[in-house]
Amino acid sequence: MSGWSTNRPIYARLPSEAEKYNGNPAVDALCQPFDSILVSYKSAIDNFERDFLNADTARSDALDWLAMNCGFTGNFWGTDWSDAQKRLLIKNSHSFIWNNVGTERLLIWLLNTVFAIPAQIFSVGQFLADINAADDDLGGDQLQYYVLMPITYQTTDKAWLLATRLNYLYMPIFCDSAIVYDAFYADMSSADDPVFD
């Protein structure tokens, strides 16, 4: 029988003649710690892909490391986010997130799907391949959009601050934007905050 199948890779290889080695309680006790170490290392190597590289099955303590290898560094990552949020971001990093930076679609997905913040986007203008929606050449007024947050959030809430952070990180560079309440009028939010400075 293989030493690996019995979790005794060293002890099982010792000669068994006259029970001088294999079968000797003292030798057994001396080999036990080293056998345990080798078995744990072998298990880690055998399960490396499952435990460290697969976003669905990776250990919780490996998610931050895996995220760094998927491009999430600095402000793009939060170690305090839930495992479910981390897994979703890692799984979609190369197929969706980095391909869609600067799009409304990505910002809405991050806010609504990943972080369950019920925000909406209201945009003033839109780009259509070197012309704006009014068929004028680019170079006129800067396009603007608003991230509309429900009135139930305070501007100091964790969700509001996260929405501000995500907007800053993933917004289109050619736009001016603001995080505002979901009702606003004449450059003022429903809480009488200015929409744009």
C-alpha positions as CSV (number, residue, x, y, z in Angstrom):
1,M,0.0,0.0,0.0
2,S,1.3,3.5,-0.9
3,G,2.5,5.7,1.9
4,W,0.5,8.6,0.4
5,S,-2.8,6.6,0.6
6,T,-2.2,6.1,4.3
7,N,-0.9,9.6,4.9
8,R,2.4,8.1,6.0
9,P,4.8,8.7,3.1
10,I,8.1,8.4,5.1
11,Y,7.0,5.8,7.6
12,A,5.6,3.5,4.9
13,R,8.9,3.4,3.1
14,L,11.0,2.2,6.0
15,P,12.1,-1.4,6.1
16,S,9.9,-3.7,8.2
17,E,12.4,-6.5,9.0
18,A,12.2,-7.5,12.6
19,E,10.1,-4.3,13.3
20,K,13.3,-2.3,13.8
21,Y,11.9,0.5,11.7
22,N,8.4,0.1,10.3
23,G,6.4,-1.3,13.2
24,N,8.6,0.3,15.9
25,P,6.5,2.7,18.1
26,A,9.5,5.1,18.6
27,V,10.2,5.3,14.9
28,D,6.5,5.8,14.2
29,A,6.4,8.7,16.7
30,L,9.5,10.3,15.1
31,C,8.1,10.0,11.5
32,Q,4.6,11.3,12.4
33,P,5.3,15.1,12.3
34,F,7.2,14.9,9.1
35,D,4.6,12.7,7.4
36,S,2.0,15.3,8.4
37,I,4.0,18.1,6.9
38,L,4.6,16.3,3.6
39,V,0.9,15.3,3.3
40,S,-0.2,18.9,3.9
41,Y,2.2,20.2,1.2
42,K,1.1,17.5,-1.3
43,S,-2.5,18.4,-0.7
44,A,-1.7,22.1,-1.2
45,I,0.1,21.3,-4.5
46,D,-2.6,18.9,-5.7
47,N,-5.4,21.4,-4.9
48,F,-3.6,24.6,-5.9
49,E,-5.8,25.5,-8.9
50,R,-9.0,24.8,-6.8
51,D,-7.8,26.7,-3.7
52,F,-5.9,29.6,-5.2
53,L,-6.7,30.1,-8.9
54,N,-10.4,29.4,-9.4
55,A,-12.6,32.3,-8.3
56,D,-15.5,30.0,-7.5
57,T,-13.7,27.7,-5.2
58,A,-10.6,29.7,-4.0
59,R,-10.1,29.9,-0.2
60,S,-11.3,33.1,1.4
61,D,-7.8,34.1,2.4
62,A,-6.6,33.6,-1.2
63,L,-9.1,36.0,-2.8
64,D,-7.1,39.2,-2.2
65,W,-4.0,37.6,-3.8
66,L,-6.0,36.3,-6.7
67,A,-7.6,39.8,-7.2
68,M,-4.2,41.4,-7.4
69,N,-3.3,39.0,-10.2
70,C,-6.4,40.0,-12.0
71,G,-5.5,43.7,-12.0
72,F,-7.2,44.9,-8.8
73,T,-4.7,46.9,-6.9
74,G,-4.9,50.0,-4.7
75,N,-8.3,51.8,-4.7
76,F,-9.7,49.2,-7.2
77,W,-9.9,46.7,-4.4
78,G,-11.3,46.5,-0.9
79,T,-10.2,43.8,1.5
80,D,-13.3,44.4,3.6
81,W,-15.7,43.4,0.7
82,S,-17.6,40.2,1.1
83,D,-16.3,37.0,-0.5
84,A,-19.3,36.9,-2.9
85,Q,-18.4,40.4,-4.1
86,K,-14.7,39.6,-4.5
87,R,-15.5,36.4,-6.4
88,L,-17.9,38.2,-8.8
89,L,-15.3,40.9,-9.5
90,I,-12.5,38.4,-10.1
91,K,-14.6,36.2,-12.3
92,N,-15.6,39.1,-14.5
93,S,-12.2,41.0,-14.4
94,H,-10.9,40.1,-17.9
95,S,-14.1,39.2,-19.7
96,F,-16.1,42.2,-18.7
97,I,-14.7,44.8,-16.3
98,W,-11.4,45.8,-17.9
99,N,-13.0,45.7,-21.4
100,N,-15.7,48.1,-20.4
101,V,-14.0,50.7,-18.2
102,G,-15.6,54.1,-18.9
103,T,-19.0,52.8,-19.8
104,E,-22.3,53.4,-18.2
105,R,-23.0,49.6,-18.5
106,L,-20.0,48.8,-16.2
107,L,-20.8,51.5,-13.6
108,I,-24.4,50.3,-13.3
109,W,-23.3,46.7,-13.1
110,L,-20.8,47.5,-10.3
111,L,-23.3,49.6,-8.3
112,N,-26.4,47.4,-8.8
113,T,-25.1,43.9,-9.2
114,V,-21.9,43.7,-7.3
115,F,-22.5,46.1,-4.4
116,A,-26.4,46.2,-4.4
117,I,-26.5,50.0,-4.4
118,P,-29.8,50.9,-6.2
119,A,-28.3,53.8,-8.1
120,Q,-29.2,54.9,-11.7
121,I,-27.4,56.9,-14.3
122,F,-28.8,60.1,-15.9
123,S,-26.7,61.4,-18.7
124,V,-26.7,64.8,-20.4
125,G,-25.5,64.0,-24.0
126,Q,-24.0,61.0,-25.5
127,F,-21.0,60.2,-27.8
128,L,-21.6,58.6,-31.2
129,A,-18.2,58.1,-33.0
130,D,-16.6,61.5,-33.1
131,I,-19.9,63.4,-33.1
132,N,-22.3,64.1,-30.3
133,A,-26.0,63.0,-30.2
134,A,-27.0,66.3,-31.9
135,D,-24.7,65.5,-34.9
136,D,-22.2,68.2,-34.0
137,D,-18.5,67.7,-34.1
138,L,-16.9,67.0,-30.7
139,G,-15.2,69.7,-28.8
140,G,-18.2,71.6,-27.6
141,D,-19.6,71.5,-24.1
142,Q,-18.3,68.7,-21.9
143,L,-20.7,65.8,-21.5
144,Q,-22.1,65.2,-18.0
145,Y,-23.8,62.5,-16.2
146,Y,-25.3,62.0,-12.7
147,V,-25.2,58.9,-10.5
148,L,-28.6,59.1,-8.9
149,M,-28.7,57.7,-5.3
150,P,-31.9,57.1,-3.4
151,I,-32.8,59.7,-0.8
152,T,-32.6,57.1,1.9
153,Y,-28.8,57.3,1.7
154,Q,-26.8,59.9,3.6
155,T,-23.7,61.4,1.9
156,T,-21.6,60.0,4.7
157,D,-22.9,56.4,4.3
158,K,-20.6,53.7,3.3
159,A,-22.6,53.0,0.1
160,W,-22.5,56.7,-0.9
161,L,-18.8,56.8,-0.4
162,L,-18.3,53.6,-2.4
163,A,-20.5,54.9,-5.2
164,T,-18.2,58.0,-5.3
165,R,-15.1,55.8,-5.4
166,L,-16.4,53.5,-8.1
167,N,-17.5,56.5,-10.2
168,Y,-14.1,58.1,-9.9
169,L,-12.3,54.8,-10.8
170,Y,-14.5,53.7,-13.7
171,M,-16.0,56.9,-15.2
172,P,-15.3,58.0,-18.7
173,I,-12.4,60.4,-18.7
174,F,-14.2,62.8,-21.1
175,C,-17.2,63.3,-18.8
176,D,-18.0,65.5,-15.8
177,S,-20.1,63.6,-13.2
178,A,-21.6,64.0,-9.8
179,I,-23.2,61.7,-7.3
180,V,-26.6,63.2,-6.4
181,Y,-29.9,62.2,-5.0
182,D,-32.4,60.7,-7.4
183,A,-34.5,63.8,-7.6
184,F,-32.9,67.1,-8.7
185,Y,-33.9,70.3,-10.3
186,A,-32.1,73.4,-11.8
187,D,-28.7,72.3,-10.7
188,M,-29.8,71.4,-7.2
189,S,-30.5,68.0,-5.7
190,S,-33.6,67.2,-3.7
191,A,-31.5,67.8,-0.6
192,D,-30.5,71.3,-1.9
193,D,-27.0,70.3,-2.7
194,P,-25.4,71.7,-5.8
195,V,-25.3,69.2,-8.6
196,F,-22.1,70.5,-10.3
197,D,-19.7,73.0,-8.8
